[in-house]
Structure formats: C-alpha cells, structure tokens
Amino acid sequence: MFYLSELTVRGFASFRGVYGFRFVEGFNLVQGTGGSGKTNLVRALEFVLFGRIRGQSDRGLINYLHRGDCERRGTTPGCEVSALFRCDGRDLKIKRRLLDNGDGLKQTVVVDSEFIDMISPEGFEKMVIR
C-alpha cells in the first residue's frame, strides 16, 4: 500500500514555525475551525509534490512564504515542505524548498530515487490503491 505517512511544513503560508503531521494507512480526517490551516495543509502537499499550487502563477508562490520569523531574524524568506510516503514497508521522501532571494524565487527539490521510480507511469501500475 502506498500512502502519505508524514508531512512536515516550515514557514509555509499560515505555518510560522515547524509543524509535523502524521497520517495512518487508510482514512484520515483533518478538522479545525476556519482559518486554522486545513486548506494550507492541502496546498503544502500540492506544493511538495508538484512545485506549484493550482490557480497560482509561479510568482504567486511568493504569497505562501511566511515572513514573520525571517523579518525578525533578518534571514532570507523561505519555506520548506517535506512528505514521507510508505510503500511496501519502505520510506520514500520528497522535500521542496522555496526561497525569495530578492531577485526572484528559487525552488529546490530533493527526491529519493525510488520515489521517482514509483511515480513513473510504470510505477503507478505497480501500486495498489484501495
């Protein structure tokens, strides 16, 4: 079974610090009051997987950088999102960073090679999705 096990978010949208979310195999429920970050959690997952957010231009991603800590510390505004997937007892990780260096946005991604194999068309055929 292939499923999202953990999502870690730092400085993304409404997540000022570092937040970790754990998920179990099967059904997971995310609930909270309005403005508590439910939608931003989904957007963080979309960002780490695809490097973009539906309905946003590449430049529009700047709106998802939480600047509070950066301005206080005098550091470059940026965010980082990592996702850990479980597949047949293996951990597959993808991590994406976004920095605003003043001249524009710079995006970097670190992906386990097994993850790339898994999300290839051939890999999708091997996955069991229930």
C-alpha positions in Angstrom: 0.0 0.0 0.0 1.2 3.5 -0.9 0.2 6.3 1.5 1.3 9.6 2.9 2.8 8.9 6.3 4.1 12.3 7.4 4.1 15.9 6.2 6.4 18.5 7.7 5.9 22.2 7.0 8.2 25.1 7.8 7.4 28.7 7.0 4.6 27.9 4.6 1.5 30.1 4.4 -0.1 30.2 7.9 2.5 27.8 9.4 5.0 30.2 11.0 7.4 27.6 12.6 7.9 23.9 12.0 4.8 21.7 12.1 4.6 17.9 11.7 1.6 16.0 10.7 1.3 12.2 10.9 -1.1 10.1 8.9 -2.1 6.5 9.1 -2.8 4.0 6.4 -6.4 4.3 5.3 -8.7 7.1 6.1 -7.5 10.3 7.8 -9.6 13.2 8.9 -8.3 16.8 9.2 -10.6 19.1 11.0 -10.4 22.5 12.6 -12.0 25.9 12.8 -12.0 28.4 10.0 -8.5 29.8 9.4 -6.7 27.0 11.3 -4.7 25.9 8.3 -6.6 22.9 6.8 -6.5 24.3 3.2 -2.9 25.3 3.6 -2.1 21.8 4.7 -3.5 20.5 1.4 -1.7 23.3 -0.5 1.6 22.3 1.2 1.1 18.8 -0.1 0.4 20.1 -3.6 3.5 22.3 -3.4 5.9 19.5 -2.3 4.6 17.1 -5.0 4.3 19.4 -8.0 6.2 22.6 -7.2 3.2 24.7 -7.7 -0.3 25.4 -6.4 -3.3 25.2 -8.6 -4.6 28.7 -9.6 -1.3 30.4 -8.7 1.4 31.6 -11.1 5.0 30.7 -10.3 5.4 34.2 -9.0 2.2 33.8 -7.0 4.0 31.3 -4.8 5.6 34.2 -3.0 2.3 34.6 -1.2 2.9 31.3 0.6 6.1 32.3 2.2 5.5 33.1 5.9 7.8 36.1 6.5 7.3 36.6 10.3 10.4 34.8 11.6 12.5 35.9 8.6 12.0 39.5 9.1 12.6 39.3 12.8 15.9 37.3 12.3 17.0 39.2 9.2 17.1 36.0 7.1 16.0 35.2 3.5 12.3 34.5 3.4 11.7 30.8 2.5 9.7 27.8 3.3 10.3 24.0 3.2 7.8 21.2 2.9 8.7 17.5 3.1 6.5 14.5 2.6 7.2 10.9 3.7 5.3 8.2 1.9 5.2 4.5 2.9 5.2 1.9 0.2 5.5 -1.8 0.9 7.5 -1.2 4.1 9.8 1.4 2.5 10.0 5.1 3.3 10.1 7.4 0.3 10.8 11.1 0.9 10.4 14.3 -1.2 11.4 17.7 0.1 10.9 21.0 -1.6 12.3 24.5 -0.6 11.3 27.9 -1.9 13.4 31.0 -1.2 12.9 34.6 -2.1 16.4 35.9 -2.6 15.2 39.4 -3.7 15.9 38.8 -7.4 13.1 36.2 -7.6 12.1 32.9 -6.3 14.4 29.9 -6.2 13.0 26.4 -5.8 15.0 23.3 -5.0 13.7 19.7 -4.6 15.3 16.6 -3.1 13.7 13.3 -4.0 14.6 9.7 -3.2 15.4 7.9 -6.5 12.9 5.2 -5.5 10.2 7.8 -5.3 10.9 8.9 -8.9 10.6 5.2 -10.0 7.4 4.8 -8.1 5.7 7.9 -9.6 6.7 7.0 -13.2 3.9 5.5 -15.3 5.4 2.0 -14.8 5.5 2.6 -11.1 1.8 3.6 -11.0 1.0 0.2 -12.4 2.8 -1.5 -9.5 0.9 0.5 -6.8 -2.1 -1.0 -5.1 -4.6 1.8 -4.4 -7.6 0.8 -2.2 
